[in-house]
Amino acid sequence: MAYAATRSTLDAIDTASGDVTASFSLGAGSATGVAVTPDGSQVWVTLAKSSSVVVVNTKAGTAQTVDFGLTVSGVTFGVQ
């Protein structure tokens, strides 16, 4: 599975077929960064000039916005 953000939408793409299998609204924000957790269970999307991050639960197919209170310029995950 691959993920691509275009303005206010995050698309899940099946890498075998190239088909978009799901789309998630990012609200009024414009995506500036995308990070996938090492286990693939979540995709975090940073938004331009925003203190919020959209967290997509890939298993449940849901998205929620989390406000950190400060402008977020990027997210990355590493293996523990």
C-alpha positions in Angstrom: 0.0 0.0 0.0 1.2 3.5 -0.8 -0.3 6.9 0.2 -0.4 10.2 -1.7 -1.7 13.5 -0.5 -3.1 16.1 -2.9 -4.2 19.3 -1.4 -7.0 18.3 1.0 -7.2 14.5 0.3 -5.1 11.5 1.2 -5.4 8.5 -1.2 -4.5 4.9 -0.4 -3.1 3.2 -3.5 -2.8 -0.5 -4.1 0.8 -0.8 -5.4 0.0 -4.0 -7.3 -2.8 -2.6 -9.4 -2.2 1.1 -9.1 -5.9 1.6 -8.1 -7.0 4.1 -5.4 -8.6 1.9 -2.8 -9.6 4.6 -0.3 -9.7 8.4 0.0 -9.6 10.5 3.3 -10.6 14.1 3.6 -8.0 16.3 5.3 -10.6 19.0 6.0 -9.8 22.6 5.1 -6.0 22.0 5.3 -3.5 21.5 2.6 -1.1 18.5 3.1 2.6 19.3 3.4 3.9 15.9 4.7 2.9 12.3 5.0 4.4 9.7 7.3 3.4 6.0 7.8 4.0 4.2 11.1 6.4 1.3 10.8 3.6 -1.2 11.2 1.4 0.6 8.6 -1.5 1.0 11.0 -1.5 4.8 10.9 -0.7 7.6 8.4 0.0 11.0 9.8 -0.5 14.0 7.5 0.9 17.5 8.4 -1.1 20.5 7.2 0.3 23.8 5.9 0.5 26.6 8.5 -1.4 24.5 11.0 -1.0 23.2 14.5 -3.0 20.1 13.6 -2.1 16.7 12.1 -4.6 14.4 10.5 -4.2 10.8 11.8 -5.6 8.1 9.5 -6.2 4.7 11.1 -5.6 2.4 8.1 -7.3 -0.7 9.7 -10.5 1.1 10.6 -10.5 3.4 7.6 -11.1 6.5 9.8 -9.4 9.9 10.1 -9.2 12.3 13.1 -7.6 15.6 13.5 -5.2 16.1 16.4 -4.2 19.7 17.5 -0.7 20.0 19.0 -1.1 23.7 19.9 2.1 24.6 17.9 2.7 24.7 14.2 3.8 21.3 13.0 6.2 21.3 10.1 6.7 17.5 9.7 6.4 14.0 11.2 8.7 11.0 10.9 8.7 7.6 12.5 11.6 5.2 13.2 11.9 1.6 14.2 12.3 1.0 17.9 
